[in-house]
Amino acid sequence: MKNNRFAALLVVALTALALWSLWPTYQEYSYDKKLSEFSSAEDSLSFVQEHRESLDNAAEKSLKLGLDLKGGMYLVLEVDLIDLLDQKAWNKDETFRDILLAVKTRASGVNTRIIDLLAEEFADRGIRMSRYFYDVRDSDEEVIAKLRGEAAEALRRAREIIRNRVDQYGVAEPQIQTQGARRIIVALPGVSDQERIRKLLRGTAKLEFKLVLDRQSMLSALDRIDASLSGEDGTDNGNPLYRHLSVLESGRVYVPEYSREFVLSLFQRDDILQLMPKDSEFRISARSVTGQDGQQYYDLYLLKKTPELTGGVITEAKATFGASAMQPEVTMKMNADGTSKWARITGANIGRQIAIVLDGAVYSAPVVESKIPGGSSVINGIDSLEEAQDLEIVLKAGALPAPVRIIEERTVGPSLGADYIRSGLLSASWGLFIVAVFMIFYYRKAGVSADIALVLNILFVLSVLAGFGAALTLPGIAGLVLTIGMAVDANVLIFERIREEIQAKKNLRVAVDTGYSKAFSAIMDSQITTLGAGFLLYVYGIGPIQGFAVTLMIGTAASLFTALVVTKSIFDLLIGKNLLTEKSFG
């Protein structure tokens, strides 16, 4: 009797907890419905301001919808491990360039292990890998092991940094996971600004502080490059480089927007690099200015290639407006080591320009007027506060260990997501209705008990998803429909065993107890097998498969509870009140 009372109290307590867990979901639905009824934006804004705390609380704790139901972006990113290998190599001769090109060609479009391809290329040429990587005394096996570790760490760090960026952007329930040796899958429900997301994920966030070389050094280098290009074609006497540049009397050099890609690719050529001062590089500004002819122009800088300081010393970044309150900027604070170095660098270069370079573009190049001891710096030259906020996000999250590129992208619109929700709910409702009618028709009063347990089953599944912050996806709805069938299957096993005991002329209470005992092992076998299958799907699956697996596992556990505890409690209650007879089982 005590056990029966405890089971009944447990069912009531869990049902109350499930309703409490789903209450924010109902609140959010009610608020959304209320907002849609307002005829003016002013009324909607007033309602939001009045109920801000309740709206935020409901949105945070409500049942989240996955990408396929809510709409959003699905992206596959690929970490450029070729670039990482180029960074790690200390010898970059022509042979090494040929090997990297061969590896890049073989790896194109294939999610394969770059380090294995690199090892094969070196082996085919009979060249020791230590000629280019790490210590010359290392064996090929040692070099391969180290490079594999570097590649795995780069993938792990890239995933972690992307997750930090997405979290700071404010996406609810993102899914970020690695796939294979160099790919990262990112699912972002509810996002609408696609271009902003692309920039946020692709940006390497490699921040560097570099000295700007004097104007005369830059003009001399440009003269040599122009003369060299003229010599490539003896018939070309029209200044092949300067025709793509605009040089002012002050010595400032600008690149027209229509020549930007040509100039950037030109300054990467090996023969052109030989004509530049040692340890130098050309970079252009991140922001363009409008010329008198209406064209857009970018500042050209000749920088010292070796940075004076990198973004690794940045501890704090904040998007704000400048002193004029009109120009967005990002203020930065440095750690103790960075503060000390920055004071020394600025103190030694008073009167010179120091460029702030982010992902290869010069955001600003202020003249150092005095020593800066406080470890602070500012990035300006930013077009909008939104761009400044994105820079703040990537600087806080840290720099990617290697560039990433988007190799696949899919977008689900909100209207399509709404169609999926309607279709999913319709299929689940019909499934529940047909099963419920069958159970009542075939098992009569016992079938009603099974239907009550079925409704509680669905309630428990949704409440667990909401309580743990998991998202409900379209495959998750499919898992929910499958759960309905599994829950009924467990009840059918129990009811058939009870029927057998009744036919054996046993007392109803004894028949119920014996029926549950005899069905227990069969139910446990099937449910544990399903749990195991769901676990494997979750571990080895990705995206939609994981959504199905999560719902399946939660539903299986809920089915066990409702079949073995909920219906048993109902039967005990009905038997105690003489409301259940042998004919109640059909």
C-alpha positions, -999 to 999 in steps of 0.1 A, spaced: 0 0 0 28 24 9 45 16 -24 13 24 -43 9 57 -25 46 66 -32 42 58 -69 10 79 -71 27 108 -54 57 105 -77 35 106 -108 17 137 -95 50 154 -85 66 147 -119 35 159 -138 35 191 -118 72 196 -125 67 190 -162 39 216 -163 61 241 -145 89 234 -169 66 241 -199 50 271 -184 75 296 -199 68 280 -233 31 288 -229 40 323 -217 62 330 -247 34 317 -271 9 340 -253 32 370 -256 39 364 -293 1 361 -300 -5 393 -280 22 412 -300 8 400 -333 -26 415 -324 -12 451 -320 -19 473 -350 9 498 -345 47 495 -338 43 520 -309 18 497 -291 41 467 -296 71 487 -283 52 499 -253 41 463 -245 77 450 -248 91 477 -225 64 471 -199 69 433 -199 106 432 -207 116 410 -177 88 385 -182 95 383 -220 132 377 -215 126 351 -188 100 333 -209 123 333 -240 153 320 -219 134 291 -203 109 281 -231 112 251 -253 137 260 -281 130 251 -317 158 238 -340 170 253 -372 146 234 -394 116 246 -374 126 281 -365 146 290 -396 182 301 -396 216 292 -411 234 259 -415 271 262 -425 300 238 -430 333 255 -423 367 241 -433 399 250 -414 427 258 -438 454 234 -425 475 242 -456 479 277 -442 488 262 -408 515 240 -424 529 271 -441 530 289 -407 548 259 -391 575 254 -417 608 271 -411 622 264 -446 599 276 -475 619 269 -507 604 261 -541 603 224 -534 582 230 -503 558 253 -523 554 225 -549 546 199 -522 520 222 -505 504 229 -539 502 191 -546 486 185 -512 461 214 -517 451 199 -551 446 164 -538 427 177 -507 404 199 -527 367 191 -520 376 161 -498 374 160 -460 406 140 -457 436 141 -434 460 168 -447 490 155 -427 487 120 -442 487 136 -477 517 157 -468 536 126 -455 528 108 -488 541 137 -509 573 138 -490 577 100 -491 571 100 -529 599 126 -534 622 109 -509 626 140 -489 629 141 -451 602 161 -434 626 175 -408 641 195 -436 611 218 -433 596 212 -399 608 213 -363 643 199 -355 665 185 -383 672 155 -361 636 145 -360 625 114 -378 595 115 -402 574 97 -377 581 123 -350 574 151 -374 541 135 -385 530 130 -349 538 166 -340 519 179 -371 489 157 -364 488 171 -328 490 207 -342 462 200 -367 439 184 -341 446 213 -317 439 238 -345 405 222 -352 397 221 -315 406 257 -309 388 268 -341 356 251 -328 360 267 -294 366 302 -308 337 299 -332 314 288 -303 326 319 -282 318 342 -311 284 327 -316 276 328 -279 286 365 -277 265 372 -308 235 359 -289 222 329 -308 199 306 -288 208 269 -289 235 269 -316 249 235 -327 286 235 -333 306 203 -338 335 189 -357 332 166 -387 362 146 -399 397 160 -398 392 197 -407 355 206 -409 332 223 -384 294 222 -387 275 253 -374 237 254 -371 223 288 -360 185 288 -354 167 321 -357 195 343 -373 184 366 -402 215 387 -409 233 362 -431 262 384 -443 270 395 -408 272 359 -396 295 350 -426 319 378 -417 317 369 -380 326 332 -386 352 337 -414 373 365 -398 405 351 -384 408 380 -359 445 382 -363 454 415 -347 489 430 -352 506 463 -344 531 471 -371 554 500 -378 547 520 -410 578 526 -431 585 561 -444 569 574 -476 602 576 -495 608 538 -489 574 531 -502 577 552 -533 611 538 -541 597 503 -538 568 512 -561 593 527 -587 613 494 -587 581 473 -591 568 496 -619 601 494 -637 602 456 -634 567 452 -648 576 475 -677 606 453 -684 584 422 -686 569 436 -718 592 459 -738 563 475 -756 547 486 -724 559 521 -715 528 533 -697 537 527 -661 519 493 -656 518 497 -618 511 534 -614 482 532 -638 465 513 -610 474 537 -583 468 574 -574 498 592 -559 493 626 -542 519 653 -539 520 646 -501 533 611 -509 501 593 -499 492 565 -523 457 553 -530 444 522 -547 411 526 -566 384 500 -558 384 486 -593 422 478 -590 421 465 -555 422 428 -563 449 432 -590 471 452 -567 467 428 -537 475 398 -559 505 416 -575 521 423 -541 520 385 -533 541 375 -562 575 361 -553 594 382 -579 577 414 -566 585 405 -530 622 405 -540 619 442 -550 606 453 -517 627 463 -486 637 434 -464 610 424 -438 583 446 -454 549 441 -469 522 462 -486 488 465 -470 457 485 -478 432 502 -455 400 484 -444 379 515 -451 377 534 -484 373 571 -490 353 588 -518 375 607 -543 366 638 -563 356 616 -592 331 597 -571 353 565 -570 362 546 -539 399 546 -529 419 527 -503 451 539 -485 482 519 -494 508 513 -467 543 498 -466 547 481 -433 574 463 -414 563 426 -418 573 415 -383 547 428 -359 558 448 -328 529 433 -309 500 409 -315 465 405 -304 474 378 -279 480 405 -253 445 419 -255 424 412 -224 394 435 -230 377 450 -261 347 474 -261 327 488 -290 319 525 -284 318 559 -300 348 582 -303 352 616 -287 331 632 -314 303 607 -305 299 602 -343 326 577 -352 324 540 -339 356 526 -325 368 496 -304 389 504 -273 413 477 -261 431 469 -229 463 448 -226 477 424 -201 507 433 -180 532 419 -205 514 438 -234 513 470 -213 550 469 -207 559 462 -244 534 488 -257 550 515 -234 584 505 -248 573 504 -284 555 538 -283 583 554 -264 609 543 -290 588 554 -320 575 589 -312 567 607 -344 562 575 -364 531 557 -375 520 524 -360 494 505 -380 467 485 -363 462 456 -387 433 431 -384 431 401 -407 456 418 -431 437 452 -434 449 484 -419 422 499 -397 442 529 -386 478 541 -385 480 569 -359 512 589 -354 527 582 -319 528 615 -301 540 603 -267 548 571 -247 516 552 -238 521 535 -204 485 524 -197 483 495 -221 454 509 -241 448 512 -278 419 521 -302 408 506 -335 389 533 -355 381 536 -392 350 516 -386 318 522 -407 291 513 -382 285 505 -345 273 470 -357 307 464 -373 324 477 -341 304 453 -320 314 424 -343 350 434 -339 346 434 -302 331 398 -304 360 384 -325 387 401 -304 372 388 -272 369 353 -286 405 353 -298 422 347 -331 416 315 -351 447 293 -354 442 291 -392 418 307 -416 384 291 -422 362 291 -453 326 284 -458 322 254 -481 285 248 -477 256 270 -466 219 264 -463 193 288 -451 158 279 -438 133 308 -439 109 314 -410 79 306 -433 93 272 -443 100 265 -406 64 273 -398 52 249 -425 74 222 -409 59 229 -375 24 226 -388 32 193 -407 50 178 -377 23 187 -353 -4 174 -377 14 141 -381 20 137 -343 -16 147 -335 -30 121 -360 -7 95 -347 -18 101 -311 -55 102 -321 -54 69 -340 -35 51 -313 -58 65 -286 -89 54 -304 -75 19 -310 -65 15 -274 -100 25 -261 -117 3 -288 -96 -28 -281 -88 -25 -243 -118 -4 -231 -112 12 -197 -76 -1 -196 -71 17 -229 -82 50 -213 -55 45 -187 -29 38 -215 -40 70 -233 -36 91 -201 -1 76 -198 6 84 -235 -3 121 -230 19 122 -199 47 106 -219 46 134 -245 44 160 -217 75 145 -200 95 145 -232 88 181 -240 94 192 -204 128 175 -203 138 192 -236 127 225 -222 143 220 -188 177 211 -202 177 237 -230 176 211 -258 160 221 -291 131 204 -307 138 196 -344 118 181 -372 136 147 -367 129 152 -330 91 153 -338 97 121 -358 113 106 -327 83 118 -307 59 100 -330 80 68 -327 79 72 -289 41 71 -291 42 38 -308 68 24 -284 48 35 -254 17 17 -267 38 -14 -275 48 -16 -238 12 -12 -227 0 -39 -251 26 -63 -237 13 -56 -202 -24 -58 -210 -20 -91 -229 -2 -107 -199 -30 -94 -176 -56 -109 -200 -38 -143 -198 -39 -142 -160 -76 -133 -160 -83 -162 -183 -65 -184 -158 -93 -174 -133 -69 -154 -111 -81 -125 -88 -80 -91 -107 -53 -76 -84 -32 -107 -86 -37 -107 -124 -26 -71 -127 5 -76 -105 15 -109 -123 9 -93 -157 33 -65 -149 59 -89 -135 57 -112 -166 59 -83 -191 87 -65 -173 117 -84 -188 103 -81 -224 97 -44 -220 131 -38 -205 149 -57 -233 132 -37 -260 136 -3 -243 172 -8 -234 180 -19 -269 163 13 -282 182 34 -257 215 18 -269 206 26 -305 197 61 -296 230 66 -278 250 54 -308 230 77 -331 238 106 -308 275 98 -305 282 91 -342 255 112 -359 254 149 -367 228 176 -367 193 162 -375 203 127 -365 213 139 -331 180 157 -327 162 124 -335 184 105 -311 179 129 -282 141 128 -284 142 90 -289 163 84 -257 141 108 -236 110 92 -250 122 57 -243 129 66 -207 95 83 -204 78 52 -220 94 30 -194 81 52 -166 46 57 -179 41 20 -188 55 6 -155 46 33 -130 18 55 -143 -6 29 -156 1 7 -126 -8 35 -103 -40 42 -122 -50 5 -120 -42 3 -83 -64 34 -77 -93 20 -97 -91 -15 -82 -91 1 -47 -123 19 -56 -138 -11 -73 -139 8 -106 -119 -18 -125 -132 -53 -135 -120 -82 -156 -141 -68 -185 -121 -35 -183 -93 -52 -203 -115 -60 -233 
